[in-house]
Amino acid sequence: MARRGDTIELAVLGLLHEGPMHGYELRKRLNLMLGWGRLLSYGSLYPALKKMLRGNLIEEVTGTPSSAGSPTSRRTRITYQVTEKGTAEFHRLMSEVGPTAWEDDNFDIRFRFFSSTDMEIRLRVLEGRRSRLQERLDRVQRELAMTQKEVDRYATELQRHGVESVEREVRWLSDLINAERGTGLSATPQPATDNE
């Protein structure tokens, strides 16, 4: 399983690969990528940025002073940009195709930057994710069948909802894999509907 710091590092490198940003913008964009269930605080972001600065993966660029709060306060805004070493590390991380590439904590971030990888890597990650979810789905369906008579209606509904969510993601992954194998992913895939 990927450590949270590694996931943040990949996300920051990916965003800075697209262009320089200051800390506030980075946090805002990271929170959009991570989703409502995994909001990132400044207490997590800035230590990660400092570690990446020490590793020469990113660098600070001092911008023009901006007034923050009072008319006498003129703080210099710091913008971060990726270095050559950071770009190489981003490409290295994106080319990894082992289990951490398709685990829950890392897959969404990697998928966001799929355009930076070649088709073979994308296919291996998508297939790994689908395989992992299929294993999870099989296990949950077995557990649901065994416990359906033992638990109340709401617990059963929650389990059923979990099964349907995983089934929907497996269908979505299969569509993406088929698109990659066909003509490549040139169009945005249609989201899975609940009545499939």
Secondary structure, DSSP 8 states (H G I E B T S, - for coil): ---HHHHHHHHHHHHHHH--EEHHHHHHHHHHHH-GGG---HHHHHHHHHHHHHTTSEEEEEEEEEE-SSTT-EEEEEEEEE-HHHHHHHHHHHH--SGGGTSHHHHHHHHHTGGGS-HHHHHHHHHHHHHHHHHHHHHHHHHHHHHTTTS-HHHHHHHHHHHHHHHHHHHHHHHHHHHHHTT-S-S------TT-
